[in-house]
Every structure is written in C-alpha cells, then in structure tokens.
Amino acid sequence: IIKIGSLLALGFGEAGAEIIGSNMKVAEAGIANVMVPGKRVVAIFGFCSVRDFTVATEILQDKVMVFVNAIGEIVHGLVEEYFGAPNKNVGESFLLVWRLNLMSSSRRRKTTEFAVLAFCKVLAAINVSGVLAEYREHPGLLMKLPGYRVQMGFGLHSGWAIEGAIGSEFKVDASYLSANVKLANSIETATQTYDVNILLSGEIYSGISHEMRRLCRQIDVVRFPGSTSAMRLFTIDLEPTRVKVQPSPSRPEKSRYKLRMMREATKEARWLATYIPSDQFTSDQLLVTMRERFVPSFAQRFEMGFRNYECGEWNDACRILFEASEIIGGDGPARALISFMNSISSPIDGSAPKSWRGVRLLVL
C-alpha cells in the first residue's frame, strides 16, 4: 500500500495527489469520481519551457526522454525546495504551482519571492549542469543549431483558478483551470518576444517586497489577446552564459530518508525572519555573476527611455533605449520596444499614433 501511495504521489505530484485523494473520498468503492465540483484556489502559476525543443526531439529521437528528464530533475527539485509543486509536463513545458490559500499576507509575500527565486536558481542550475553541458557538443544539435546550449524561458503570474480532477473513468489528471493559468503560459511565451529569460506579471511584482522589487525592471505594458485588462511586464536581468559549468555532484551515500529530513530542515529554516530571499542575489555567487553585466547606468537609462515610450515621446524613447542597449552590448527589451515603435510610428516624424495610451496588444 505504501509503495502504491508513493507511486500515486510521484505520478500526480504533491498537489495532484491531494486533489485525486479528495475526489476518491467522496467516490464509491474508492474509485476517483471526476463528476464533482472543483475548488477555487489562489496560487502562483509558473510556466517554463525548453527552447528549440522540436529540433532537439528530431535530433535526439528516443534519447530526448533522457534530455527532458535531466532538465525536469533540476526544475522539479528546485521548485520543491522553494515550496512549489510540479503539476504537469507537456512536452517541453512544465507547469509549477505555489498555492497561497489560507496564508497570512507576510507568508504570501515570502512565498511569491520563493517562486521568483526558484526560477532564477533553475536558470543558473541548467547552465552549470555538467550533464546538460554535454549537449553543447552534440554534433547533430550543433549542425542544426550552431552554438547550441540548453535555454529556457520562465513566466510567473498569480491569481485564482479552479483546482480539480479532469478526465473520465479511463484517465484522470489533476489540473488547474482559469484565465490566470493561460496568462502565465502567455507570459512565458513572451520571453521570446523580448529576448529575456524570465518575465513576471504586475501581480507578482505587487506581491514581493521592496527589496526584491529593486531587482526587477519593467519592460512593457501589454494586453494579451482575449484579455480586457492591461498587464505590466517585468524581468529580472540575468545573463546565464556568464556562469561556468560545474562538475556533477556525486550521489550522497546517506539514506533517502535522512536526505529528506535534512532537506525539510533546510526548507523550514527559510521561513525564519532571518532568511530574506532577496539577499540571495548578493550572496549566491551564480546569481551575482549572472547580474554583473547589468550596471546601474544601464538601468537608469533604460527607465528614462521606457518612460518616454509610455508617454508617447517616441523619438526620444528610441534614441535613449538605443543608448541604454549600447551600454551593455545589446538588450532584448530595448530592441523589442524600438522595433514595435518603428512598426507603427508616423512615417513623417516618427511620433506615436494619436490613439496611443501606453498599452499595446501583444500578439504571440
């Protein structure tokens, strides 16, 4: 029975096992009944996707499973370490969930910061992994994608969703349904538009401390197709190519139970007031290294250009954003904003359309 329970928890994930378990409680003969209402929850939804996955699948063939699982081990491990729960994998994409129900405001804030920190740590981990670094020398991948390395995009958004079991007597999945889950997916997809690794919604930004907000940069205000409200988009500037590959750690000799207990003790210590998530950006050498390129003069210049962009002063905005980009040798959000302004500005004087209100429709 214990082994069966462990397999169910492994198959559905921690949150998924709870959802299926609660459905079975109200079912007859212990069989999951999907014809029951879901439960409204408030949570943080995170999507992360592997870039160029279609090409990788074509080249790696049956070995693509080893490739995905090597990435999944990093993603799932760090998300769980920072109090998240892996929900589902769909091809190259992972959905991760941090539930916020019944939490105090301070605990919600810290959980939101844990979600942001977890994704930053995952980005660092996939770039120092010795296992994943081997794919940089794969002849087939290099032929199709010169200079290949494993890259991922990350998107975070928070809001309500309906949590429940979806399926039939033949197959059941634990899932979350709402526009907020779809928005989290769209935010991750938008990382490719802006050529950044991580994007956060305005809701995530509002939910973190002032110390963590100082690490964020607003890069646009958009409206996604199907949505009626505008959303601020933020990134945390990180350059993963700056970190060096580290030797793969050897498997510890301690029992899995002891390792689990040590892991839980480490997690609990993070709830102490002395643990401040934003401090990791000055104490974790990998995060420090990834942020070195983004000097204060760049951030100041970009913000000035962004304010001109919002206000419709597009001639000044293009000039200042270009100058900001030059400071660090190229910046994805600056290029994206300049390209957008050039695409719809007046051909006569480069001014913004009269209908401009500081928000654009972002079609992905």
LUMMARRO-519121 format. One record per residue: x negated, y, z of N, C-alpha, C in turn; residue number from 1. Coordinates in steps of 0.2 Angstrom, whole numbers, plus 5000, padded with zeros to 4 digits. Layout:
BEGIN
R n.xx n.yy n.zz ca.xx ca.yy ca.zz c.xx c.yy c.zz resi
R    X    Y    Z     X     Y     Z    X    Y    Z  NUM
...
This chain:
BEGIN
R n.xx n.yy n.zz ca.xx ca.yy ca.zz c.xx c.yy c.zz resi
R 4996 4994 5000  5000  5000  5000 4996 5006 5000    1
R 4990 5006 5004  4986  5012  5004 4983 5013 4997    2
R 4980 5008 4994  4977  5008  4988 4982 5011 4983    3
R 4989 5009 4983  4994  5011  4978 4995 5019 4980    4
R 4995 5021 4986  4996  5028  4988 4991 5032 4985    5
R 4984 5029 4986  4979  5033  4983 4979 5034 4976    6
R 4981 5029 4972  4982  5029  4965 4987 5034 4963    7
R 4992 5035 4967  4998  5039  4965 4995 5047 4966    8
R 4992 5048 4972  4989  5054  4973 4984 5056 4968    9
R 4980 5051 4965  4975  5053  4960 4978 5054 4954   10
R 4984 5051 4952  4987  5052  4946 4991 5058 4946   11
R 4994 5060 4951  4999  5066  4951 4995 5072 4954   12
R 4990 5071 4958  4986  5076  4961 4990 5078 4968   13
R 4986 5082 4972  4989  5083  4979 4996 5086 4979   14
R 4997 5091 4975  5004  5094  4975 5009 5090 4971   15
R 5006 5087 4966  5011  5082  4962 5013 5076 4966   16
R 5009 5073 4970  5011  5068  4974 5016 5070 4979   17
R 5016 5076 4982  5021  5079  4986 5028 5079 4983   18
R 5027 5082 4976  5034  5083  4973 5037 5076 4971   19
R 5033 5071 4969  5036  5065  4967 5038 5061 4974   20
R 5035 5062 4979  5036  5059  4985 5043 5062 4988   21
R 5044 5069 4987  5050  5072  4990 5056 5069 4985   22
R 5055 5068 4979  5060  5066  4975 5062 5058 4976   23
R 5057 5054 4978  5059  5047  4980 5062 5047 4986   24
R 5062 5052 4991  5065  5052  4997 5073 5052 4996   25
R 5075 5055 4991  5082  5056  4990 5085 5051 4985   26
R 5080 5047 4983  5082  5042  4977 5084 5035 4980   27
R 5088 5031 4977  5090  5025  4979 5084 5020 4977   28
R 5083 5015 4981  5078  5010  4980 5071 5012 4979   29
R 5070 5018 4982  5063  5021  4981 5061 5022 4975   30
R 5065 5023 4970  5063  5025  4963 5064 5032 4962   31
R 5059 5036 4959  5060  5043  4958 5066 5045 4954   32
R 5069 5049 4957  5075  5052  4953 5074 5059 4951   33
R 5074 5060 4944  5072  5066  4941 5078 5071 4941   34
R 5084 5068 4942  5090  5072  4941 5092 5075 4948   35
R 5087 5079 4951  5088  5083  4957 5085 5090 4956   36
R 5088 5095 4959  5085  5102  4958 5078 5102 4960   37
R 5075 5107 4957  5068  5109  4958 5068 5113 4964   38
R 5062 5116 4966  5061  5120  4972 5058 5126 4970   39
R 5060 5132 4971  5057  5138  4970 5051 5140 4974   40
R 5045 5141 4971  5039  5142  4975 5036 5148 4972   41
R 5031 5151 4976  5027  5157  4974 5020 5154 4974   42
R 5017 5155 4969  5010  5152  4968 5005 5156 4963   43
R 4999 5155 4964  4994  5157  4959 4993 5152 4954   44
R 4994 5154 4947  4993  5149  4942 4987 5150 4938   45
R 4982 5146 4937  4976  5147  4934 4976 5142 4928   46
R 4974 5144 4922  4973  5140  4916 4965 5141 4914   47
R 4962 5136 4913  4955  5136  4910 4955 5131 4904   48
R 4952 5133 4899  4951  5129  4893 4944 5129 4890   49
R 4943 5123 4887  4936  5122  4884 4936 5125 4877   50
R 4932 5129 4875  4931  5132  4869 4929 5127 4863   51
R 4931 5128 4857  4929  5124  4852 4930 5116 4853   52
R 4935 5115 4856  4937  5108  4858 4939 5104 4852   53
R 4942 5106 4847  4944  5102  4842 4938 5100 4838   54
R 4933 5104 4837  4926  5102  4834 4923 5097 4838   55
R 4923 5098 4845  4919  5093  4849 4923 5086 4849   56
R 4929 5086 4848  4933  5080  4848 4931 5076 4841   57
R 4931 5080 4836  4929  5077  4829 4922 5074 4829   58
R 4918 5078 4833  4911  5075  4833 4910 5070 4838   59
R 4912 5070 4844  4911  5066  4849 4915 5059 4849   60
R 4921 5060 4845  4925  5054  4845 4927 5051 4851   61
R 4926 5044 4852  4928  5041  4859 4924 5044 4865   62
R 4918 5047 4864  4914  5049  4869 4917 5056 4872   63
R 4922 5059 4868  4925  5065  4871 4928 5064 4878   64
R 4930 5058 4879  4933  5057  4886 4927 5058 4891   65
R 4921 5056 4890  4916  5057  4895 4914 5065 4895   66
R 4915 5068 4890  4914  5075  4889 4919 5079 4894   67
R 4925 5077 4892  4930  5081  4896 4930 5079 4903   68
R 4929 5073 4905  4929  5071  4912 4923 5074 4916   69
R 4917 5075 4912  4912  5079  4916 4914 5086 4917   70
R 4917 5089 4913  4920  5096  4914 4925 5096 4920   71
R 4930 5091 4919  4935  5090  4924 4933 5089 4931   72
R 4927 5085 4932  4924  5084  4939 4922 5091 4942   73
R 4919 5095 4938  4917  5102  4940 4923 5106 4942   74
R 4928 5107 4937  4934  5111  4938 4938 5108 4944   75
R 4940 5102 4944  4944  5100  4950 4940 5100 4957   76
R 4934 5098 4957  4930  5099  4963 4930 5105 4966   77
R 4928 5111 4962  4928  5117  4965 4934 5120 4966   78
R 4939 5119 4962  4946  5122  4964 4949 5119 4970   79
R 4948 5112 4971  4950  5109  4978 4946 5112 4983   80
R 4940 5113 4982  4935  5116  4988 4938 5123 4990   81
R 4941 5126 4985  4944  5133  4987 4951 5133 4987   82
R 4954 5127 4990  4961  5127  4992 4966 5127 4986   83
R 4964 5125 4980  4968  5125  4975 4970 5117 4973   84
R 4975 5116 4969  4977  5109  4967 4977 5108 4960   85
R 4973 5104 4957  4974  5102  4950 4981 5099 4948   86
R 4984 5102 4943  4991  5100  4942 4991 5095 4936   87
R 4988 5098 4930  4988  5094  4924 4983 5096 4919   88
R 4981 5091 4915  4976  5092  4910 4980 5091 4903   89
R 4979 5095 4899  4982  5094  4892 4977 5095 4887   90
R 4973 5090 4885  4968  5091  4880 4962 5095 4883   91
R 4961 5101 4880  4955  5105  4883 4957 5109 4889   92
R 4964 5109 4891  4966  5114  4896 4968 5111 4902   93
R 4966 5115 4908  4968  5112  4914 4972 5118 4918   94
R 4978 5115 4921  4982  5120  4925 4980 5118 4932   95
R 4979 5124 4936  4977  5123  4943 4982 5128 4947   96
R 4984 5126 4953  4989  5129  4957 4987 5131 4964   97
R 4988 5137 4966  4987  5138  4973 4994 5141 4976   98
R 4997 5136 4980  5003  5138  4982 5003 5143 4988   99
R 5007 5148 4988  5007  5154  4993 5013 5154 4998  100
R 5018 5149 4997  5024  5149  5001 5022 5148 5009  101
R 5026 5152 5013  5025  5152  5020 5019 5154 5023  102
R 5015 5158 5019  5009  5161  5021 5009 5168 5023  103
R 5005 5170 5028  5005  5177  5030 5002 5181 5025  104
R 5003 5188 5025  5000  5192  5020 4992 5191 5020  105
R 4989 5191 5026  4982  5190  5026 4980 5184 5023  106
R 4983 5179 5024  4981  5172  5021 4983 5172 5014  107
R 4988 5175 5012  4989  5175  5004 4984 5179 5001  108
R 4982 5185 5004  4976  5189  5001 4970 5184 5000  109
R 4968 5181 5005  4962  5177  5005 4963 5171 5000  110
R 4969 5168 5000  4970  5163  4995 4969 5165 4988  111
R 4971 5171 4987  4971  5174  4980 4963 5175 4978  112
R 4959 5178 4983  4952  5178  4982 4949 5172 4981  113
R 4951 5167 4985  4948  5160  4984 4949 5158 4977  114
R 4955 5159 4974  4956  5157  4967 4952 5160 4962  115
R 4951 5167 4963  4946  5171  4959 4939 5168 4960  116
R 4937 5167 4966  4930  5165  4967 4929 5158 4964  117
R 4934 5153 4965  4934  5147  4962 4932 5147 4955  118
R 4936 5151 4951  4935  5151  4944 4928 5154 4942  119
R 4925 5159 4946  4919  5161  4945 4913 5156 4946  120
R 4914 5152 4951  4910  5147  4953 4910 5141 4948  121
R 4916 5140 4945  4916  5135  4940 4912 5137 4934  122
R 4913 5143 4932  4909  5146  4926 4902 5145 4927  123
R 4899 5147 4933  4892  5146  4935 4890 5138 4934  124
R 4895 5134 4937  4893  5127  4938 4892 5123 4931  125
R 4897 5125 4926  4897  5122  4920 4890 5124 4916  126
R 4888 5130 4918  4882  5132  4914 4875 5130 4917  127
R 4875 5128 4923  4869  5125  4926 4869 5117 4926  128
R 4875 5114 4924  4875  5107  4924 4870 5104 4920  129
R 4866 5099 4922  4862  5096  4918 4865 5091 4913  130
R 4871 5088 4916  4875  5084  4911 4878 5087 4905  131
R 4881 5093 4906  4884  5097  4901 4878 5100 4897  132
R 4872 5101 4899  4867  5104  4895 4865 5100 4890  133
R 4865 5093 4891  4863  5089  4886 4867 5090 4879  134
R 4873 5092 4879  4877  5093  4873 4874 5099 4869  135
R 4870 5103 4872  4867  5109  4868 4862 5106 4863  136
R 4860 5100 4864  4855  5097  4860 4858 5091 4855  137
R 4865 5091 4855  4868  5086  4852 4868 5088 4844  138
R 4865 5083 4840  4864  5085  4833 4871 5087 4829  139
R 4876 5083 4830  4882  5084  4827 4885 5090 4829  140
R 4885 5092 4835  4888  5098  4838 4884 5104 4835  141
R 4877 5104 4835  4873  5109  4833 4874 5110 4825  142
R 4876 5105 4821  4877  5106  4814 4883 5110 4813  143
R 4888 5108 4817  4895  5112  4816 4895 5119 4819  144
R 4892 5119 4825  4892  5125  4829 4885 5127 4832  145
R 4881 5130 4827  4874  5132  4829 4873 5136 4836  146
R 4869 5133 4840  4868  5137  4847 4873 5134 4852  147
R 4876 5129 4850  4882  5126  4855 4880 5126 4862  148
R 4885 5128 4866  4884  5126  4873 4892 5126 4876  149
R 4893 5122 4881  4900  5122  4884 4902 5129 4886  150
R 4908 5131 4883  4910  5138  4885 4918 5137 4887  151
R 4920 5140 4892  4927  5140  4894 4930 5147 4895  152
R 4936 5147 4895  4940  5154  4896 4944 5152 4902  153
R 4945 5157 4907  4949  5157  4913 4954 5162 4913  154
R 4960 5161 4915  4966  5165  4916 4969 5164 4923  155
R 4971 5170 4926  4974  5169  4933 4980 5174 4933  156
R 4986 5171 4935  4992  5175  4936 4996 5173 4942  157
R 5000 5177 4946  5004  5174  4951 5011 5176 4950  158
R 5015 5172 4954  5022  5174  4953 5026 5168 4955  159
R 5033 5168 4954  5037  5162  4956 5037 5157 4950  160
R 5039 5151 4952  5040  5145  4947 5045 5140 4951  161
R 5048 5136 4947  5052  5130  4949 5047 5124 4949  162
R 5046 5121 4955  5042  5116  4956 5046 5109 4956  163
R 5045 5104 4952  5049  5098  4952 5046 5093 4948  164
R 5050 5088 4947  5048  5082  4943 5052 5082 4936  165
R 5048 5081 4931  5051  5082  4924 5050 5075 4921  166
R 5055 5072 4918  5055  5066  4914 5061 5062 4914  167
R 5060 5055 4915  5065  5050  4915 5063 5044 4919  168
R 5067 5039 4919  5065  5033  4922 5059 5030 4919  169
R 5057 5032 4913  5051  5029  4910 5045 5032 4911  170
R 5045 5039 4912  5039  5043  4914 5041 5049 4917  171
R 5037 5051 4923  5039  5056  4927 5032 5061 4928  172
R 5033 5067 4927  5027  5072  4928 5029 5077 4933  173
R 5025 5079 4938  5026  5084  4942 5024 5091 4939  174
R 5028 5095 4939  5027  5101  4935 5029 5108 4938  175
R 5027 5113 4935  5030  5120  4937 5032 5123 4930  176
R 5038 5126 4931  5042  5129  4925 5043 5137 4927  177
R 5041 5141 4923  5043  5148  4924 5039 5152 4919  178
R 5042 5158 4917  5038  5163  4913 5031 5164 4915  179
R 5030 5164 4922  5024  5166  4925 5018 5161 4923  180
R 5020 5154 4923  5016  5149  4921 5013 5150 4913  181
R 5018 5152 4909  5017  5154  4902 5012 5160 4902  182
R 5014 5165 4906  5009  5171  4906 5002 5169 4908  183
R 5001 5165 4913  4995  5163  4915 4991 5159 4909  184
R 4994 5155 4905  4992  5152  4899 4990 5158 4894  185
R 4994 5162 4893  4993  5168  4888 4987 5172 4890  186
R 4986 5173 4896  4981  5177  4899 4974 5173 4897  187
R 4974 5167 4898  4968  5163  4897 4966 5163 4889  188
R 4972 5163 4885  4971  5163  4878 4968 5170 4876  189
R 4970 5175 4880  4967  5182  4878 4960 5183 4879  190
R 4957 5179 4883  4950  5179  4884 4946 5179 4878  191
R 4948 5176 4873  4945  5175  4866 4946 5182 4863  192
R 4952 5185 4864  4953  5192  4860 4948 5197 4863  193
R 4946 5197 4869  4942  5202  4872 4935 5199 4873  194
R 4933 5193 4871  4927  5190  4872 4924 5190 4879  195
R 4928 5188 4884  4926  5188  4891 4927 5181 4893  196
R 4925 5179 4899  4926  5173  4902 4932 5172 4906  197
R 4933 5178 4910  4939  5177  4915 4943 5183 4914  198
R 4950 5182 4914  4955  5188  4914 4959 5187 4920  199
R 4961 5192 4924  4965  5192  4929 4971 5197 4928  200
R 4977 5195 4930  4983  5199  4929 4983 5205 4934  201
R 4987 5210 4933  4988  5215  4938 4991 5212 4945  202
R 4995 5207 4944  4997  5204  4951 4991 5201 4955  203
R 4987 5198 4951  4981  5195  4955 4977 5201 4958  204
R 4976 5206 4954  4972  5212  4956 4975 5215 4962  205
R 4981 5216 4962  4985  5219  4968 4985 5214 4974  206
R 4983 5208 4973  4984  5203  4979 4977 5202 4982  207
R 4972 5206 4980  4965  5205  4983 4963 5211 4987  208
R 4957 5210 4991  4955  5215  4995 4952 5221 4991  209
R 4951 5227 4994  4947  5232  4990 4940 5230 4989  210
R 4937 5226 4993  4930  5224  4991 4930 5220 4985  211
R 4935 5215 4984  4935  5211  4978 4937 5215 4972  212
R 4941 5220 4973  4943  5224  4968 4938 5228 4964  213
R 4933 5230 4969  4927  5233  4966 4923 5229 4961  214
R 4924 5223 4961  4920  5218  4956 4924 5218 4950  215
R 4930 5220 4949  4934  5220  4944 4934 5226 4939  216
R 4935 5225 4933  4936  5230  4928 4942 5230 4924  217
R 4946 5235 4924  4952  5235  4920 4950 5236 4912  218
R 4953 5232 4908  4951  5232  4901 4957 5233 4896  219
R 4963 5233 4899  4968  5235  4894 4975 5235 4898  220
R 4980 5237 4895  4987  5237  4897 4991 5234 4891  221
R 4994 5228 4892  4997  5225  4887 5004 5222 4888  222
R 5008 5220 4883  5014  5217  4884 5013 5211 4879  223
R 5014 5205 4882  5014  5199  4878 5021 5198 4875  224
R 5021 5195 4869  5027  5193  4865 5032 5189 4870  225
R 5038 5191 4870  5043  5188  4874 5044 5191 4881  226
R 5039 5195 4883  5039  5199  4889 5041 5206 4889  227
R 5045 5208 4893  5048  5215  4893 5044 5220 4897  228
R 5039 5218 4901  5036  5222  4906 5028 5222 4904  229
R 5025 5228 4905  5018  5229  4904 5014 5225 4909  230
R 5008 5223 4907  5003  5220  4912 4996 5223 4911  231
R 4994 5224 4917  4987  5227  4917 4982 5220 4917  232
R 4977 5221 4913  4972  5215  4912 4965 5217 4915  233
R 4962 5213 4919  4956  5214  4922 4951 5209 4921  234
R 4945 5210 4921  4940  5205  4920 4935 5206 4926  235
R 4931 5200 4928  4925  5201  4932 4919 5200 4927  236
R 4915 5204 4927  4909  5204  4922 4904 5199 4924  237
R 4903 5194 4920  4899  5188  4922 4895 5186 4915  238
R 4889 5185 4915  4885  5183  4909 4882 5176 4910  239
R 4886 5171 4909  4884  5164  4911 4877 5162 4907  240
R 4876 5164 4902  4870  5162  4898 4863 5164 4902  241
R 4864 5168 4907  4858  5170  4911 4856 5165 4916  242
R 4860 5161 4918  4858  5156  4923 4854 5150 4920  243
R 4850 5147 4923  4846  5141  4921 4849 5134 4923  244
R 4848 5129 4919  4850  5123  4920 4847 5120 4927  245
R 4850 5117 4931  4848  5114  4937 4848 5106 4937  246
R 4843 5103 4940  4844  5095  4940 4850 5093 4943  247
R 4853 5088 4940  4859  5085  4943 4858 5082 4950  248
R 4862 5084 4955  4861  5081  4961 4862 5074 4962  249
R 4858 5071 4966  4858  5063  4967 4865 5062 4971  250
R 4867 5056 4970  4873  5054  4973 4872 5053 4981  251
R 4875 5056 4985  4873  5056  4993 4875 5048 4995  252
R 4871 5046 5000  4871  5039  5002 4877 5039 5008  253
R 4879 5044 5010  4884  5044  5016 4891 5041 5013  254
R 4895 5038 5017  4901  5035  5015 4906 5041 5013  255
R 4911 5039 5008  4915  5044  5006 4919 5047 5011  256
R 4921 5043 5017  4925  5046  5022 4921 5051 5026  257
R 4914 5050 5027  4910  5055  5030 4909 5062 5026  258
R 4909 5061 5020  4908  5066  5015 4914 5070 5015  259
R 4920 5067 5015  4927  5070  5015 4927 5074 5021  260
R 4925 5072 5027  4926  5075  5033 4921 5081 5033  261
R 4915 5081 5031  4911  5086  5030 4914 5092 5025  262
R 4917 5090 5020  4920  5094  5015 4925 5098 5018  263
R 4930 5094 5022  4935  5098  5026 4933 5103 5031  264
R 4928 5101 5034  4925  5106  5040 4922 5112 5036  265
R 4919 5111 5031  4917  5117  5027 4922 5121 5025  266
R 4928 5118 5022  4934  5122  5020 4937 5126 5025  267
R 4938 5122 5031  4941  5126  5037 4937 5132 5039  268
R 4930 5131 5039  4926  5137  5041 4927 5143 5036  269
R 4930 5142 5030  4931  5148  5026 4937 5152 5028  270
R 4941 5149 5032  4947  5153  5035 4945 5158 5040  271
R 4939 5157 5043  4937  5161  5048 4936 5168 5046  272
R 4937 5173 5050  4937  5180  5048 4930 5182 5046  273
R 4925 5178 5048  4918  5180  5046 4916 5178 5039  274
R 4921 5174 5036  4919  5172  5029 4923 5177 5025  275
R 4920 5181 5021  4923  5186  5016 4921 5183 5009  276
R 4926 5181 5005  4925  5179  4998 4920 5184 4994  277
R 4922 5190 4994  4918  5195  4990 4911 5195 4992  278
R 4909 5193 4998  4902  5193  4999 4898 5188 4995  279
R 4901 5183 4992  4898  5178  4988 4895 5181 4982  280
R 4897 5187 4980  4894  5190  4974 4888 5193 4975  281
R 4886 5194 4982  4879  5196  4984 4875 5191 4987  282
R 4878 5185 4989  4874  5180  4992 4873 5174 4988  283
R 4877 5173 4983  4876  5167  4979 4872 5169 4973  284
R 4866 5166 4973  4861  5168  4968 4864 5167 4960  285
R 4868 5162 4959  4870  5161  4952 4875 5167 4951  286
R 4879 5169 4955  4884  5175  4954 4880 5181 4953  287
R 4875 5182 4957  4871  5188  4957 4867 5189 4950  288
R 4865 5183 4948  4861  5183  4941 4866 5184 4935  289
R 4872 5181 4936  4877  5182  4930 4879 5190 4930  290
R 4879 5193 4935  4881  5200  4935 4876 5206 4934  291
R 4869 5203 4934  4864  5208  4933 4864 5213 4927  292
R 4867 5210 4922  4867  5214  4915 4872 5220 4916  293
R 4877 5220 4920  4882  5225  4920 4880 5230 4925  294
R 4876 5235 4923  4874  5240  4928 4879 5246 4929  295
R 4879 5249 4934  4884  5254  4936 4885 5260 4931  296
R 4880 5262 4927  4881  5267  4922 4885 5264 4916  297
R 4885 5258 4915  4890  5255  4910 4897 5255 4913  298
R 4898 5253 4919  4905  5253  4922 4908 5260 4922  299
R 4904 5265 4923  4906  5272  4924 4908 5274 4917  300
R 4904 5273 4912  4905  5275  4905 4911 5271 4902  301
R 4912 5265 4903  4917  5261  4901 4924 5264 4904  302
R 4924 5265 4910  4930  5268  4913 4932 5274 4910  303
R 4927 5279 4909  4929  5285  4906 4932 5284 4899  304
R 4929 5280 4895  4932  5278  4888 4939 5275 4889  305
R 4940 5271 4894  4946  5267  4894 4952 5272 4896  306
R 4950 5277 4901  4955  5282  4902 4957 5287 4896  307
R 4952 5288 4892  4954  5292  4886 4958 5287 4881  308
R 4957 5281 4881  4961  5276  4877 4968 5276 4879  309
R 4969 5276 4886  4976  5276  4889 4979 5282 4887  310
R 4976 5288 4888  4979  5294  4887 4980 5296 4879  311
R 4978 5292 4875  4978  5294  4868 4973 5298 4865  312
R 4968 5299 4868  4962  5303  4866 4957 5298 4862  313
R 4959 5296 4857  4956  5290  4854 4949 5292 4851  314
R 4948 5298 4848  4942  5299  4845 4936 5299 4851  315
R 4938 5302 4856  4933  5302  4862 4933 5295 4865  316
R 4938 5291 4865  4938  5285  4868 4933 5280 4864  317
R 4934 5280 4857  4930  5276  4853 4922 5278 4854  318
R 4921 5284 4854  4914  5286  4855 4911 5284 4862  319
R 4915 5285 4867  4912  5283  4874 4912 5276 4875  320
R 4917 5272 4872  4917  5265  4873 4911 5262 4869  321
R 4909 5265 4863  4904  5263  4859 4897 5264 4863  322
R 4897 5270 4866  4891  5271  4871 4890 5266 4876  323
R 4896 5265 4880  4896  5260  4885 4893 5253 4883  324
R 4896 5251 4877  4894  5245  4875 4886 5244 4873  325
R 4884 5250 4871  4877  5250  4869 4872 5250 4875  326
R 4875 5252 4881  4871  5252  4887 4869 5244 4889  327
R 4873 5240 4888  4872  5233  4890 4871 5228 4884  328
R 4870 5231 4878  4869  5227  4872 4875 5224 4869  329
R 4880 5226 4870  4887  5224  4867 4892 5221 4872  330
R 4898 5224 4872  4903  5222  4876 4910 5220 4873  331
R 4912 5214 4874  4918  5212  4871 4924 5216 4872  332
R 4926 5218 4878  4932  5223  4878 4931 5229 4875  333
R 4925 5232 4875  4924  5239  4871 4925 5238 4864  334
R 4923 5232 4861  4924  5231  4854 4931 5230 4852  335
R 4934 5226 4857  4942  5224  4856 4946 5231 4855  336
R 4945 5235 4860  4948  5241  4860 4947 5246 4854  337
R 4941 5246 4853  4939  5250  4847 4942 5248 4840  338
R 4942 5241 4840  4945  5238  4834 4952 5239 4834  339
R 4956 5239 4839  4963  5240  4839 4964 5247 4838  340
R 4961 5252 4841  4962  5259  4839 4961 5261 4832  341
R 4955 5258 4829  4954  5259  4822 4959 5256 4817  342
R 4963 5251 4820  4968  5247  4815 4974 5251 4815  343
R 4976 5255 4820  4982  5259  4819 4982 5267 4820  344
R 4976 5269 4821  4975  5276  4822 4976 5280 4815  345
R 4977 5286 4816  4978  5290  4810 4973 5290 4805  346
R 4974 5289 4798  4968  5289  4794 4965 5296 4792  347
R 4969 5301 4794  4967  5308  4793 4962 5310 4799  348
R 4964 5310 4805  4960  5312  4810 4958 5307 4816  349
R 4960 5301 4815  4959  5296  4820 4962 5296 4826  350
R 4968 5300 4826  4972  5301  4833 4976 5295 4834  351
R 4979 5294 4840  4983  5289  4842 4990 5291 4839  352
R 4994 5285 4837  5001  5287  4835 5005 5291 4840  353
R 5010 5294 4838  5014  5298  4842 5018 5294 4847  354
R 5019 5288 4845  5023  5283  4849 5019 5280 4855  355
R 5012 5281 4855  5008  5278  4860 5010 5280 4867  356
R 5011 5275 4871  5012  5276  4878 5007 5272 4883  357
R 5001 5270 4880  4996  5267  4884 4997 5260 4885  358
R 5002 5257 4881  5003  5250  4882 5003 5247 4874  359
R 5000 5241 4873  5000  5238  4867 5003 5231 4867  360
R 5006 5229 4862  5009  5222  4861 5003 5218 4859  361
R 5001 5213 4863  4996  5208  4862 4998 5202 4859  362
R 4997 5201 4852  4999  5195  4849 4993 5191 4848  363
R 4994 5184 4851  4988  5180  4851 4988 5175 4846  364
